[in-house]
Amino acid sequence: MSTGQFRRTAGQAGRPDDGAASVASAAIDWAIASRLAQGGAELAFTYQGERIEKNVRELAESVGSPLVTECDVRADDDLERVFREVGEAFDGGLDLLVHSVAFAAAEDLEGRFTDTPRERYWMALDVSAYSLVACARLAEPLMEARGGGSILTMTYLGGERAVPHYNVMGVAKAALDSSMQYLAWDLGQKNIRVNAVSAGPVRTLAARSIAGFPTMEAIVEERSPLRRHVEADDVGAAAAYLLSDDARNVTATTLYVDSGYHAMGM
C-alpha cells in the first residue's frame, strides 16, 4: 500500500456522521488510517466545517499527510475539486479510497421509521449511499492510472435487519450495500476492488447519537459467539486487509467484524 486517500466523516449539528474528517483517536476511521499509515500508505484527509478542522489537521500531521482539504459530499463541484487535489498530491494516481460517510437527523434515530419525512429520507440516502457512487466515479481514473485500486466503505447489520432506532440509516445502509456490489461489477474490469466492513457496536461519536446504543452493545456481547465487544482497532485491521494486496481476489464482499453476531438467529 503506497498511496491512499482516507475519508472520515464527523458529527455536525444533528448528524452522527457527515462530511469528512476525524473526530478522535479511538474512532473507527482513525483506527483504519493508523493501520494504513503503519503499512506505508500516504494518506489524504478531508473534513467538513471549521469546528473540526483543527483536530483533523493535527491527526493528519501525525502521519505526515500531504493533503488536508475541506469537502461536502453533496456538492459535485466540491468532490471534483477534492479529487483533482488528490491527483495533484499523488502524481496523478490513487491506490486506496476509504469511504466512511453517513448522515441521518438525530430525531430520525429516536422515533418511528414510519414518521421519517421525505426530505430527510432522501438526505440520508444522498449522503450515506450516493456519496460512495460519486466518489468511486471520480476515483476511477486515478486508480486506473495506477493499474487498479481498492475502495472500502463502512456498513452495518441494520441494512439487512430491522434494528430498533436505526431507522432511515438502515435503509441508507441497504442502498450502500447494493451500491458496493454494483460498483464492484462495474470497476472490476479495471482491477478496482470494492468491499465493505460491517462492524459491531463500537463506542464512537456517531454511535452515541443512536438511541439505545448501550443496550445494543450489551446484547451483542451477550449473544455473539465470541461474547465480547468490538474495538476500533479490530475494524482497522479488517479494513487494512481488504485494502491490501492480500485481498487481491476479494471484491463485492462485506466482512463482518462483530464477534459473529450477524450469524445468530436470536
N, C-alpha and C positions, 0 to 999 in steps of 0.2 A: 504494500500500500504506500504509494509515493506521494500522491496528492489527493486531497479530498475537500469537499465542501460540507460543513456541518451546520445544519439549520436547527435553531432552537426556538420554541415558542414560549412566551411568558405571559403571565396574567396581566390583563388591563382591567379597566372597570367592568366588573360583571363577567369577565372572561377567564375561564380556567386555563386556557391555552390559546394564545393568539399571536400573530405577528411572527417575530423571530428574534430570539435572544436566549441568554442563560440566566437562571434565577439563583441557583445555589449549587454549591459543590456536591451536595447529596442528590441532586435531581438526576433523573434518568438520562436526560440529554447530555449533561456534563459527564456522566459516567461513560457514555458512548464516546464522547470527544476525547476523554482522557485515555481510553483504550486505544483509540486510533492514533493519538499522538505518541503513545508508548510504542506503537508498531511502526512509527516512522512517517505517519501521514502528515501532510502540511494542510492546515485547516483554515477555512474562511468562515466567519461568523456573521449572522445577520440579526438585527434587533428591530423592535418597533417602539418608538416613543422615547423621549428624553429620560423618563423616570428610571429605565433600566439600562440605559446606555453605559453609564459608568461601570456598573457591575459586569456587563458583557465585555467591555474593553479590558478590564482587569483580568478576567478569566482568559480572554484571548491572548493577552500579553504573556500570561504564564506558560503558554505552549508555543510562543513565537509565531502567532498568526500574522500573515502578511496582509490580511484584509478583514476589516470590520465595517459593515455598511448597513444602513437602515433599509427596511423592506416592509411593504404592505402587500401581502399575498393576494389581496382582492384587486389590486391595481396592475393591469397588464404592463403598463409603461414602466412601473416600478420594478417588476420582475425582469423585464427586458434589460433595464439598466443594471440590475444586480448581476445577471449572468454575463453581461458584457464586461463588467468589472472583474468577475471571476476569471473569464477568459484572458483578460489582460494580466491579471496577477499570476496566472498559472500557465503562461506561454501558450495560450490558445487551446488548452485541453483541460479535462476534468476526469478523474477516475471514480470518485465516490460522491454520492449525494444522500444525505440523511434528512428525510422529511419528517418533522415532528411538529406538526401544526394542527391545532384543533380549537374549536370555539363553540360554546353554547351559552346563552344567557343564564345567569345564576338562577333566575326564577323558573327556568325550564328544567332545572335539575332538582327541583323540590316538589312541584305539584304533579298533576297528571299529564302524561304524554298527550292525551286526547285534547288538552287545552292549549297545546302549542300553537301560537298564531302563525299565519302563513309566512310573514316576513322573517320571523326568527327561525322558522324551519329552513327556509332557503339560505339564510345566512349561515346556519350551522353546516349545511352541505357544501356551500361555496368554500368556506374557509377550511373545513376539515377534510373534504374529499376532492373537490375540483382542483384545489391548490396543488395536489400531487400530479394531476394531469398536466397542469400548466408548467410546473417545474420540470417534469420529465421531458416535455416537448422542448424546452429551452436548453436542458442539459444534453439532449440527444446529439447535436452536432459537436459539442465539446468532448463528449465521450467517444464519439465516432472518430474524432481526430486522434484519440489515444488507442484506438483499436478495440474499444469496448469499455465497459464500466459496470458499476453496481449501484443500484438505488435501493434504499431501505426506508420503509415507513413504519409508524407505530400504530398498532391497532389494539383492540380489547375484545374480550369474550362477549361483551354487551352488544356487539354487532351480529352475533349468532344466536344469542338467547336473550330473553327479556330479563334484564337486571333492574330491580326496583330503583327508581330515581335516575337511572342513566338516560332514560327517555330519548329525546331527539338526538343526543350524542350517539346512542346505539344505532339509530337509523343512519347517521352520518358515517359511522364506522363500517356498517354493512356496505354502503356505497364505496367507501375507501377500499375495503377488501376486494370487491369486484373490480374496481379500477386497477388495483395492483395486478390482478391476473390478466386483464386485457392489455395492460401496458407491457407485461412480460411477453405476451404473444407478439405484440407489435414490434418490440425492440430487440427480441431475442436474435433475429437475423443479423443484427449489428453487434452481437456479442455483448449486449447490455442486459444485465440481470435485474429483476425487480422482485423484492421479497418484503415480508413484514415480520415484525416481532410483536407477539401478543403477551404482554406482561400481566402478572397477577397484581393485586393491590400493593403499591409501593407508596410510602409516605412522601408525597411531593406537594408543592403549592397547588397544582391542579387538583389533586385528589381531595384536598381539604374543601374544595368547592362543591363536592358531591355529598348530598345529604345521606347519612347512614354509612359513611365510609368506614368508621371503626367496626361496625357490625359486619360489613363485607370482609374486612381484613380478618376478623376473628373466625368467620365461617370458613374461609379458605384455609386458614391454618389448622382448623379442626378437622376438615373433611378431605383435604388433599392427601394423596398417597404419602408424600414426604412429611406431611404435618409440620410445616414450617413456613414462615412468611418469606417473601422475596425481597432481596436487597437491590438497590440501584445497580451495583456493580455486577450482579448476576445478569441483568439486562444488557449492560455494557459489553460483557463477554460474549453473549449470544449475538449481539449486533455486529461486533468485530468479526466474528466467524462468518456471518452471512456476507459481509462486505469484502472479505478477504478472498484470495485465490484458492484457499482451501475449499471454498464452496462454489468453485467454478462451474459445476454442473447442477447447482441448486438455483431454481428460479420459480416464480409463481407460487411460492411456498410461504406459509405462516408458521413460524417457530414459536411455540408456546413456552413461556418462562413463568410458570405459575405453580410449581411443585406438583404438577399433574392434575390440578383441579379440573381442567377443561374436560378430562376424560370421565369424570364421575357422573353418575346418574342422579345423585341427590347429595 
